[in-house]
Every structure is written in structure tokens, then in C-alpha cells.
Amino acid sequence: MSLFLKSFARPVCSRAGSIYVRNSSVQSNVVSRTFATTKIRQVDPYSDVKVTDRFSLKGKTILVTGGARGLGFAMSKAIAQLGGNIAILDSLPEPVEEFHTLADKHNITAVYEQTDVTSQSSLESAFASVVKQTGGLNGCITAAGIALDAPFLEQPWDICQKILAVNVMGTFWTAKLVAQHLIERKQGGSMVFIASVAAQGLKVPLQTLAIYNMSKAGVKGLVGPLAVELGEAGIRVNSISPGVIASPMTDGMIWPALDDMFNNAAPMKRKGRPSDLTPTATFLLSDASEYTTGADFLITGGLHAGVSPSWLNKT
Ligand SMILES: NC(=O)c1ccc[n+]([C@@H]2O[C@H](COP(=O)([O-])OP(=O)(O)OC[C@H]3O[C@@H](n4cnc5c(N)ncnc54)[C@H](O)[C@@H]3O)[C@@H](O)[C@H]2O)c1
């Protein structure tokens, strides 16, 4: 034991650009394996590539499901601002008016296909169409989603089945099409799924969203396996888990307890805005995140970490 401790206390020698760890004289197989002459190479430690350039999406084309409005459209607009082309699939007949301004304003390609992500024929034909129109994809955001706000015992069969079909299986089948396409292109890529704070099993008042919570846990659960399975093809897979964000979905719902939590208890003391999510979404699609995969990004104003002390003192 004394030898073991001594070896850990040995200094680490460093030289410019590399770190060398000294051989351990410890006899234990485990320790000597760990401390065998190891040269930890620091590749490109102070790169000359301008960091802002790494966030560019120029030359990339991103498929966005649920991008006709709300968070999906905000993310599509952010992609366009960074020079990326967008291909939106959404069940609405038309996207928001502003969609039609993006191509000219940012000198990009923007295509829209009315699509139901729960229908195999609709999804596959829309997918083939946008690939043809854009010349190929480099990644996706899956934001198509629906929610139901009702007590568990009042949740109806057909609506619950539909929520799972859109949120979980819509993400699954979209991801499969995109992954197959990226593998064929041999250029790697990035997939970003929109999960939710509702996927985390937190002690926030999300009880009347049972089926929605379950669906978003399913979305989050897809990230790890796909990140591992697709990593060797250079395809990264991550998710974003937003708190309550202003959008057509949440504007139509009345959640006094949840509103109170975000406006008063969350460390940032407000509900989120779409612009709170777009920098993370575009980062994950860009080369700036080339070493980031298999992660879930909680963007909740800090509510997932705890409630603010001033709110605790009042209650
Ligand atoms: N707004 C929030 O607070 C919040 C928080 C966490 C997660 N989310 C998730 O973010 C995503 C976007 O939500 P939003 O708040 O912008 O809601 P939204 O209702 O404004 O947008 C959802 C979009 O999905 C589309 N859609 C629904 N069913 C579809 C289908 N079968 N096929 C194709 N498109 C379909 C809708 O037409 C709509 O454009 C959703 O997955 C949602 O669950 C939202």
C-alpha cells in the first residue's frame, strides 16, 4: 500500500507540446498498466484556426423536422444565419412567413416539404425529395413534437399513441434515414434531437405531462446508443433538453405551477426564449463540437440543478 501511494505522488514531467508521465515502479499489474511509459500527446494545443470560424455552417445542409414554427423554426433561422442550407419537414401546410425570406437574405438554399413524420411513406418521400433538391445532407435537428397536458387517469388512448408516434418514433425513423444517408455520403455529420427537461425525472411540477415526459425520456435514450454505434462513421449524436420555452406549443398551455417555478424558483428566474437554445443547437451542428457526442444539454435556466435560495426562503 505504501508503494502504491508513493507512486501516485511522483511528479509529472512536461515538455513543450507534450506531457510525459514517468514509469511507475509499482509491482501491481493494474497500476503498472495505467502508468506504463505514456506519452499523452496534446494535439494542436493553441490552434491558429479562428474559433468563430469553427462555428460556421457554410456548405452544410441541415434537415429540421418540426421547423415550420416555434423552436424548430428558430433553429432553422439560426442555421441560415451561420450560412447553412435548411430542409424543413413539418406537418403544417406552410411554414411561418419569415421562412420565405431566409434564402435571399443569407444566400442559402431553403426547402420546405409538408410531411407527417409518423407516416413511413410521407417521411420517406419527403426525405428523398429534400435530398434531391439540396444535393445531400450533413445533419439534422428533430424538433417535431406534440404534448398533452392532462392528469394521468384522464389521458386518452389515441392521443397518447400519437404522442409516442410523433415524438419517439418520428425521431427514431428520421434519425435512421439521416444516418443511412450520412453513411452513404462518407462525410460524417451531426444529429441533434430535442428532448426536454421533462425527460429528466426532476422534482418540478410536470406530473400532468406523463406521456410527454415518457416520450422525451425515449428521445434522450436514443442518444447514447446512436452516438456509440455511429461514431466510427464520424456521425455525432446529441440532444438538447430545454426547460419551458416560449413557443406556439407552450403559449397554448396554462401551467401556473410550472410558470411559477421558472419565473421565480429557477436560478435564472425566467422562462426560456428560443434564442436561449439556438447557440447550442448550431454549435452541435458545427465543427466546433467535433469532439462532442453522446451528450444531453440541459437548458433550463438552471432549474434542473435546484431552486434559488430566495424562492426557498419565501416558501
Ligand atoms: N417549448 C417548450 O417549452 C419545449 C420544451 C422542451 C422541449 N420542447 C420540444 O421542442 C420541440 C418543438 O416544440 P415547440 O415548442 O416549438 O412546439 P411547436 O408546436 O411550436 O412546434 C412543433 C412542430 O412540430 C410539428 N409537428 C407536429 N406533429 C408533426 C408530425 N406528425 N410530423 C411533422 N411535424 C409535426 C408541428 O407542426 C410544429 O411545427 C418539440 O419536440 C417539443 O416537444 C419544447
The ligand as an SDF file (V2000), in Angstrom:
LIG
                    3D

 44 48  0  0  0  0  0  0  0  0999 V2000
  -41.4770   24.9000  -25.9640 N   0  0  0  0  0  0  0  0  0  0  0  0
  -41.0060   24.2410  -24.9230 C   0  0  0  0  0  0  0  0  0  0  0  0
  -41.0870   24.6890  -23.7720 O   0  0  0  0  0  0  0  0  0  0  0  0
  -40.3090   22.9320  -25.1180 C   0  0  0  0  0  0  0  0  0  0  0  0
  -39.5680   22.4200  -24.0550 C   0  0  0  0  0  0  0  0  0  0  0  0
  -38.9170   21.2170  -24.2110 C   0  0  0  0  0  0  0  0  0  0  0  0
  -38.9820   20.5460  -25.4220 C   0  0  0  0  0  0  0  0  0  0  0  0
  -39.7290   21.0640  -26.4520 N   0  0  0  0  0  0  0  0  0  0  0  0
  -39.7640   20.3160  -27.7080 C   0  0  0  0  0  0  0  0  0  0  0  0
  -39.2960   21.1480  -28.7450 O   0  0  0  0  0  0  0  0  0  0  0  0
  -39.8920   20.7500  -29.9780 C   0  0  0  0  0  0  0  0  0  0  0  0
  -40.5010   21.9680  -30.6480 C   0  0  0  0  0  0  0  0  0  0  0  0
  -41.5740   22.4090  -29.8220 O   0  0  0  0  0  0  0  0  0  0  0  0
  -42.2130   23.8530  -29.9080 P   0  0  0  0  0  0  0  0  0  0  0  0
  -42.3650   24.3280  -28.5150 O   0  0  0  0  0  0  0  0  0  0  0  0
  -41.5320   24.6740  -30.9090 O   0  0  0  0  0  0  0  0  0  0  0  0
  -43.6820   23.4450  -30.3950 O   0  0  0  0  0  0  0  0  0  0  0  0
  -44.4670   23.7960  -31.7350 P   0  0  0  0  0  0  0  0  0  0  0  0
  -45.8050   23.1750  -31.5720 O   0  0  0  0  0  0  0  0  0  0  0  0
  -44.4030   25.2500  -31.9980 O   0  0  0  0  0  0  0  0  0  0  0  0
  -43.6090   23.0540  -32.8630 O   0  0  0  0  0  0  0  0  0  0  0  0
  -43.7110   21.6920  -33.1100 C   0  0  0  0  0  0  0  0  0  0  0  0
  -43.7250   21.4910  -34.6030 C   0  0  0  0  0  0  0  0  0  0  0  0
  -43.8240   20.0830  -34.8350 O   0  0  0  0  0  0  0  0  0  0  0  0
  -44.6960   19.9130  -35.9290 C   0  0  0  0  0  0  0  0  0  0  0  0
  -45.2970   18.5650  -35.9290 N   0  0  0  0  0  0  0  0  0  0  0  0
  -46.1840   18.0610  -35.0510 C   0  0  0  0  0  0  0  0  0  0  0  0
  -46.5510   16.8280  -35.4100 N   0  0  0  0  0  0  0  0  0  0  0  0
  -45.8740   16.5370  -36.5490 C   0  0  0  0  0  0  0  0  0  0  0  0
  -45.8200   15.4140  -37.4080 C   0  0  0  0  0  0  0  0  0  0  0  0
  -46.5850   14.3190  -37.1950 N   0  0  0  0  0  0  0  0  0  0  0  0
  -44.9970   15.4590  -38.4740 N   0  0  0  0  0  0  0  0  0  0  0  0
  -44.2390   16.5580  -38.7190 C   0  0  0  0  0  0  0  0  0  0  0  0
  -44.2580   17.6480  -37.9510 N   0  0  0  0  0  0  0  0  0  0  0  0
  -45.0620   17.6410  -36.8690 C   0  0  0  0  0  0  0  0  0  0  0  0
  -45.7560   20.9920  -35.7400 C   0  0  0  0  0  0  0  0  0  0  0  0
  -46.4910   21.2410  -36.9320 O   0  0  0  0  0  0  0  0  0  0  0  0
  -44.9180   22.1580  -35.2760 C   0  0  0  0  0  0  0  0  0  0  0  0
  -44.4910   22.9550  -36.3550 O   0  0  0  0  0  0  0  0  0  0  0  0
  -40.9020   19.6770  -29.6160 C   0  0  0  0  0  0  0  0  0  0  0  0
  -40.3150   18.4050  -29.8230 O   0  0  0  0  0  0  0  0  0  0  0  0
  -41.1480   19.8940  -28.1520 C   0  0  0  0  0  0  0  0  0  0  0  0
  -41.5870   18.7290  -27.5050 O   0  0  0  0  0  0  0  0  0  0  0  0
  -40.3810   22.2410  -26.3240 C   0  0  0  0  0  0  0  0  0  0  0  0
  1  2  1  0
  2  3  2  0
  2  4  1  0
  4  5  1  0
  4 44  2  0
  5  6  2  0
  6  7  1  0
  7  8  2  0
  8  9  1  0
  8 44  1  0
  9 10  1  0
  9 42  1  0
 10 11  1  0
 11 12  1  0
 11 40  1  0
 12 13  1  0
 13 14  1  0
 14 15  2  0
 14 16  1  0
 14 17  1  0
 17 18  1  0
 18 19  2  0
 18 20  1  0
 18 21  1  0
 21 22  1  0
 22 23  1  0
 23 24  1  0
 23 38  1  0
 24 25  1  0
 25 26  1  0
 25 36  1  0
 26 27  1  0
 26 35  1  0
 27 28  2  0
 28 29  1  0
 29 30  1  0
 29 35  2  0
 30 31  1  0
 30 32  2  0
 32 33  1  0
 33 34  2  0
 34 35  1  0
 36 37  1  0
 36 38  1  0
 38 39  1  0
 40 41  1  0
 40 42  1  0
 42 43  1  0
M  CHG  2   8   1  16  -1
M  END
$$$$
